[in-house]
Amino acid sequence: MFTRQNRGKLDALTSLIERRLIRPVVGAVFPLARVGEAHELLEGGGSRGLRGKLAIDVVGQTVKLPTQ
């Protein structure tokens, strides 16, 4: 999907995020060392209860998986 950049709309979206009126849904968080497992979860996410985005923690050792 291709979209045109629109500064006004991006500023409005930024404002909504900063005011916490909209928030992204993070379904799981993996450390960088376990990126392979994260990829596997993405491939079978629907059957494993993944809802939302998957994040990679490049600094820490966080592992947060979806609850079933």
C-alpha positions, 0 to 999 in steps of 0.5 A, a space after each residue: 500500500 502506498 500513501 502520500 506523506 501529509 505533515 498535518 496528518 502526521 502531526 495530528 497522529 503524533 498529538 494523539 499518541 502524546 496525549 495517550 488517546 491512542 496506543 499501539 497494541 504490543 502482543 509480545 516482546 523478545 530480546 534480540 538474541 531470540 529473534 528467531 523465536 519471534 519470527 516463528 511466533 509471527 508465522 503462527 501468531 493467530 494459532 498462538 494467541 498473538 494479537 498486536 505487534 511484536 517488539 524486539 528489545 535490543 537492550 535488555 532480556 525482556 520476554 513477554 509472550 501472549 497469554 493463552 
